[in-house]
C-alpha cells in the first residue's frame, strides 16, 4: 500500500523555518553550500527526493566545500563528546581493544598528515578492524582519488543522518 501523503518527519522538516531547517541540515553535514542547496529545493515530496537532492549537492561540492564538510567530523575512535550521533556512528570502535584504538590513532595521524584532513568513512555498521583496514588501504591513494572516496563516504553519512532527521516520529 502506497500513500501519497508526505511522511510526518519529512513534513515537519519541510515546514521548519529556514533557520531551523538550516541548523538541522548543518547537524547532518557541516557544508554550508550543501545545506544551502537542500534548503533551496524544499519542500520535498518524499524522503527519496531529499536523498537524491543530497547526492546531487554532494556531487557538485568544490574542494573547499568538501573540506568544510570534513571539518565537522571527528577522527575515528574519538567521537565528539556529548554527540549521540557521533558516538552511535562510531560504535564499532567503542568496544575495540586498546591496541586497535592506539593503532587507529597512529593511522589517523598519518592519514591526516598526508591528506590534510581526518580519515572519513561511513562508520555505521563497521567494526574497528574494518575501519583500520580501510585507512590502511586508503592511505596509499593519490589525493584526487581520496577526495572522491571521501565525497562518496560523506554522501553515505549524509543519507543516514537525513533518514534519521525525516523518519523520526516525534
HELIX and SHEET records of a PDB file:
HELIX    1   1 UNK A    8  UNK A   15  1                                   8    
HELIX    2   2 UNK A   18  UNK A   28  1                                  11    
HELIX    3   3 UNK A   32  UNK A   40  1                                   9    
HELIX    4   4 UNK A   47  UNK A   59  1                                  13    
HELIX    5   5 UNK A   63  UNK A   71  1                                   9    
HELIX    6   6 UNK A   84  UNK A   89  1                                   6    
HELIX    7   7 UNK A   91  UNK A   94  1                                   4    
HELIX    8   8 UNK A   98  UNK A  115  1                                  18    
HELIX    9   9 UNK A  128  UNK A  138  1                                  11    
HELIX   10  10 UNK A  143  UNK A  167  1                                  25    
END                                                                             
